[in-house]
Amino acid sequence: MGSEAQMSVVADFIRDFRKDDTIVVVDPVMGDNGQAYKTYTPAMCTGMWRLAAVADVITPNLTEAAILLGEPYERLKTDEAGSREIVERLSLNGQRSVVLTGYSETPETVGAMCFDCKSGKSKAVQVERVPQNFHGTGDLFASVLTGALMQGKDLVPSAKQAAEFVRVCVERTAAEEIPKRNGVDFEPLLKLLMK
């Protein structure tokens, strides 16, 4: 999103057209590695907070979680108990589901910490870490998660499917020696989502 005004228009659209069976997923793209993106003003961060408030599911990374919580990134605890606390606090007292992306239980794994508002419980999903990073993995994760939720799958299995698909795509992209800035080569693997 390019401006606070644009975020406000989208939030209004959701409020006006939402139906009982609508699933609203917001990926609050605002920053990474402890810093807001240079293009993100404080007003835009506030606008994203307001947009996220109308979501059924949000998918922040740790930096975005810190911004949404209004806390310094360095103060957030990233162990299992700390990550559970983060997703539960972001759930607006259990009103929405939260998928904290990039959560790792061990150096060899990566995935997400999930809070499911239907069950009121938090659970981690983990896959084997591929030791390379590429742009676009958060977008890919949120897209696969959303597709699985729209098919009627529960939150945790949807997050697991998304994490596994991203892992396979990163593994393929690393083997192809594609430059990091080009993102993940996921298109040839879309057939895996049809199973």
N, C-alpha and C positions, 0 to 999 in steps of 0.2 A: 504494500500500500504506500502511496506517495505522499499522503498528507493526513492530518487529523480530520479535516473536513471529509475526505474520502472514507475514512473509517466510520465517521458518524453516519454517513449516507448508508453504508453497508449495514451498520447496526440497526438503523431505522427500517431498512428493507427486511431484515430478519424479523424484527418485531411485528411488522405489518403483514408479512406473508407466511409466517410460521404456522404450521398445522400440528395437530396432536402427534402425528407420526413423523414429523420432521426431525432429522438429526443434524445439529449444527456443530461442525468441528472447526475450531479456530487454531491455526498454527501461528502463534504470536511472534513472528519473525522480527526480532529487534536487536539481536547481538549474538556474540559468541566469545568464548575465551575470556570471560569476565568483563567485557566492554560492550557498550551499545555501539551499533554501527555508526559511522561518522555522519551518515545522512539522517539519523534518528534524533530529533530534537526532544526535549522534555515534553513538549506538547504532544508530539506523536506517540511517545511512550504512554502518556495519559489516555490518548485516543485508543491505543491498542488495549489498554486495561479495560476501557469501557466496552470495546468490541468483544473482548474475551468474556465479559460479564454476561453476555447473552448466549454464550456457547453451552452446549451439552457436554462437549469434550474439548479440552485444550491440550496442546502438545508442546509445551515449552522445553527448551534445553535449560541447563542450570543458570546460565546468564539471564535468560528471559524470565526464569522463575524468580531470580533475585530482583529484577526490575518490577515484576508484577507484585511481589511482596513488599517492595519498597525497602529492601535490605541490602547492605553491602555484600557483594558476591563473596568476598573473603570470609564472611561470617557464617555462611551456610555450611552445614555439616553434610558431607557427601557419603558417609557410611550408610549402612542399611537403615538404622534407626533415624538418622538425620534425613535421608531421602523419603522415608515414610512420612515423617513430619511435614516435609515440604509439600508433598502431594496432598496430604490431608488438609493443610492450611490453604492451599490453592483451590480446594474443592468447594469453597464457600459454604462451609458447614455441611458438607455432604450433598449439596445440591447439584454438582456437576462432577463428571469424571475427569481425571487428570492423568496424562501419560508424560512423565518426566523422561525425556529422551537423553541418551548418552550415559545412563546410569551403568556403572560397572561394579560387580561384586568382587571380581579378581582382575589382575592385569591381563589375563588371557581371555576375558569375556567382556561383552558390552551388550546393551539392550535398553531397557526402560524400567522405571518403577511406576506401577499403575495404581491409581485409586479408582475403584469401580463404585459409582454412586448407587448402583442397584443392590450390590451386596454390602456396601459400607466397609469393604476390606481393601487393603493394599497388598499387592503382590508384585514381585520382580519377574521379568522375563529376560533371559540371557541367551546369547548365542556366542559362538567362538569369534574372537576378535581377529580381524584381518589387519595386520600391522601397517596400514596405509590409510590416509584420509583423502577424501575427494569432496569437492563442492556438490551440493544437491542431495546429499543423503538424507537430510532432515525433510526436505520436500517429498522425496520418494517415500520415506517412512510414513509421513502424514497421509499421503495419497493412498497407499496400500491399506493403512489402518482404516481410513474413511470408507474405502470400497468394501472391506470386510464387514464393517459395522452396517453398511447399507444392505448387505446380504443377510443381515440378521444375526451375525455372530456376536458373541459376548466380547467384552472389552479385552480381557487378558489373552484369549486365543487370537484376537485380531492383532494385538500388539506383537505377539509371538510370530505370527505370519509376516508382519511388516518387518520385524527385526531380521528374520531369516532371509527374506527376499533381499533386503539391503545387503546382508552379508554375502549372499551369492553374487550380487551385482558388483560389489566392491572387489571380491575375489577375481571375478572375470576381468574387470577393468584394470586391476593391478597386473594380472598376467599379460594383458595386451599392451602394457607400458604406455597407457594413455596419460597425457599430462593432467595433473591435478585440476588445473583451471578449466579443463574441458568437462568436468563432472563425470558422473557414473554412466557407463554404457549399459543401460537397463532394457532398451527396446527389444533386443533379441531374446530376452528372458521373460517377457510378458506372458508367454504361454504357460509358465509355471504357475501363474495366478489362476489359471482356468481349472486346475485340479480340484 
